[in-house]
Amino acid sequence: MQSVIQIHPLDNVLVALTELKAGEVIEHQGQQIKLGSDVPKGHKLALHALAENEQVIKYGQAIGHTLAAVGAGEHLHAHNLKTNLSDLDSYSYEPVDVSLKEQMADRDVMIYRRPNGEVGVRNELWIVPTVGCVNGMAKQMIKRLEKEEDLSAIDGIHLLEHTYGCSQLGDDHLTTRTILQDMVKHPNAGGVLVVGLGCENNQIGAFEDTLGEHGDRVRFMVCQAQLDEVEYGVNQLKELLAEMKQDKREPGKLSELRFGLECGGSDGFSGITANPMLGAFSDYLISNGGTTVLTEVPEMFGAERLLMSRCKDKETFEKLVAMINDFKSYFIEHKQPIYENPSPGNKAGGISTLEDKSLGCTQKSGQSQVIDVLHYGERLKHHGLNLLSAPGNDAVATSALAAAGCHMVLFSTGRGTPYGGPVPTMKIATNTELANRKPHWIDFNAGTLLEGVTMQEQLIKFVDKLVTLVNGQPTRNEVNEFKELAIFKLGVTL
């Protein structure tokens, strides 16, 4: 196995594929480089000597500038490398031609078809609380139902637990209601019981009146209006369950589904293995008429111009500019530094600046045209590559992707994370060490791209695995019963 990699021909840095020691001599394209310092796995070293204030190039783009002169073979990281980013930026629409190469054929899958024309990859019974203080009663309902009914004919029963709905005002209240309403209408749910208390701001009556078309498999209850709220709720669940037991998987195509693209616990290999693989998958799916969604807006900062150049028209470009600058303004309004990123874990994994992180993160979008830009809580309307406004908080972003209508979230990670969202959350390791160390967290290992596997071979293996998960094999987060709903609480920087 090689010891370093140069990601792009224009790069003046190499990425260490193994732990490198000071004094060690490595060879790159016939060049002998003596290491001036230790370089941890996944971190960068200078390909040649760099002057103070010289631009550092990775992925073919500047990721910052040097704070002092750096010799060839020296470790380049947060101690001697600084972001080029400042506060708000101005942008101009400079579109580039986007044309995808011929892709593999679409894949057959087995999915649930809903009466409204939607499709789902799971047939689950959900309890959606309008307020956090009914969570305990909902849990009692689930325990009763599990004792009294055979649930083997469905894919599970789940409480979308949260702590909000009480004493929220204005936009904050409306945001909570919108996300919960999005989840009520999600096609992975074959039946939904909406449970309120009765005195909360998020009233059941207003919730139902503003929900829109929802079919006949959504029930509503107010706990304060029932003599025995658990008994009443269990009876409602039993009625839904009886209808859901008639649902069967039917033939479909992978391109009928919507996939969220996300990363968390990223490392220096994220932009080399898992994220480019997800980009290749996104292009493949879109070429067959499918839909993918990229989110985590703060992790687009520094790479946003690449996305802007791929917007289908000026209107879409202007929506993207507004999304980027609105998020920056949000940080400024709350007196938070816009570019206090990457996280400590990212830095430990080899990511030095926000540009470094963002250029790696946006690899997940592939090369497809940007079709639409969505507000937080807005549902998908168009096939193709969509961008969604949400913070760089893993749980909030995953929930936002689910609320937008994604059937699954494809989540790359270099350092590992066990959690999952309301929809199946497929965990993709960026390196083999993580995949071997945390097999109970990880669904797929993209690290073999550094071990001789080609991108095309990896893409085929990935799609094969994804099809089995779509068809009902549980993801690791489902096996571990980690299914969390997280809502963006306005006024708190995430």
LINGI-V784843 format. One record per pair of residues at least 6 apart in sequence whose ideal C-beta (glycine too) atoms are under 6 Angstrom apart, sorted by the first residue. I is the first residue (numbers start at 1). J is the second residue. Records with the same first field share a line. If there is no record, write none. Layout:
BEGIN
I->J, J
END
This chain:
BEGIN
3->17, 18, 26
4->14, 16, 26, 28
5->15, 17
6->14
7->59
8->59, 60
10->57, 60
11->57, 58
12->47, 57
13->44, 47, 58, 76
14->45, 47
15->44, 268
16->39, 41, 43
17->450
18->41
19->41
20->35, 39
21->38
22->35, 37, 38
24->35
25->32, 34
26->33
33->72, 73
34->73
35->73
36->71, 73, 74
37->74, 75
39->45, 75
42->267, 268, 269, 349, 350
43->77, 268, 350
44->76
45->73, 75
46->70, 72, 74, 76
48->72
49->71, 72
50->66, 70
51->69
52->66, 68, 69
53->65
54->66
55->62, 65
56->63, 64, 81
59->359
61->359
63->353, 355, 356
64->81, 82, 83, 84, 353, 355
67->80, 82
68->80
70->80
77->352
78->347, 352
81->352
83->339, 353, 354
85->302, 339
88->325, 328
91->308, 321
93->314, 317
94->309
95->309
96->309
98->310, 369
100->283, 287
103->284, 287
104->284
106->253, 254, 255, 288
107->254, 467
109->252, 254, 467, 470, 471
110->249, 471
111->119, 121, 252
112->120, 123, 247
113->119, 250
114->187
118->187
119->256
120->187, 188
121->407, 470
122->155, 188
123->154, 155, 190, 247
124->155, 156, 158, 188, 189
125->157, 191
126->158, 160, 189, 192
127->138, 159, 193, 195
128->160, 180, 183, 184, 192, 194
129->135, 138, 195
130->165, 196, 202, 207
131->165, 166, 197, 200, 202
132->162, 163
133->197
134->195, 197, 223
135->161
137->223, 229
138->159, 195
140->230
141->230, 233, 234
142->157
144->234
145->234, 237
153->245
154->244
158->483
160->183, 422, 485
162->485, 487
164->176, 487
165->200, 202
166->200
168->176, 201
172->490
173->201
176->487
177->202
178->377
179->377, 403, 487
181->211
182->403
184->192, 218
185->214
188->423
190->244, 247
191->217, 240, 244
192->218
193->219, 236, 237
194->220
195->221
196->204, 222
197->223
198->222, 224
204->220, 222
208->220
219->236
221->233
223->229
226->232
255->288, 289, 290
257->407
258->291, 380, 405, 406, 407
259->292, 408, 410
260->293, 401, 406, 409
261->278, 292, 294, 364, 410
262->397, 409, 411
263->270, 361, 412
264->394, 413, 417
265->345, 413, 415, 416, 417
266->346, 414
267->349, 350, 414, 415, 430
268->349, 350
269->414, 430, 431
270->360, 412, 414, 430
271->360, 363
273->430, 446, 447, 449
274->412, 428, 430, 446
275->360, 363, 364, 412
276->363
277->446, 458
278->364, 410
279->363, 364, 366
280->455, 459
282->292, 366
283->366, 367, 368
286->368, 384
289->383
291->383
292->385
293->386, 388, 401, 406
294->364, 365, 387
295->388, 390, 397, 401
296->392, 397
297->327, 389
298->392
299->358, 361, 392
300->358
301->354, 358
302->354, 355, 358
303->358, 359, 362
304->324
308->317, 320
310->369, 370
311->317, 320, 370
312->369, 371
316->370
319->373
320->373
323->373, 389
328->338
331->338
334->493
336->493
339->354
341->354
342->351, 357
345->415
349->414, 415
351->357
368->385
370->385
371->382, 384, 385, 386
372->382, 386
373->387
374->386, 388
375->389
376->389, 390, 400
379->404, 405
380->404, 405
388->404
390->397, 400
391->494
393->494
395->484, 486
396->486, 488, 494
398->409, 421
399->421, 485, 486
401->409
402->421, 422, 423
408->423, 424
409->421, 425
410->426
411->425, 427
412->428, 430
414->430
416->434, 438, 441
418->441, 482
419->482, 484
420->477, 482, 483
422->483, 485
424->475, 478
425->477
426->443, 475
427->441, 442, 443, 476
428->444, 446
429->435, 442, 445, 447
430->446
431->447
432->445, 447
435->442, 445
441->476
443->475, 476
444->465
449->458
469->475
END
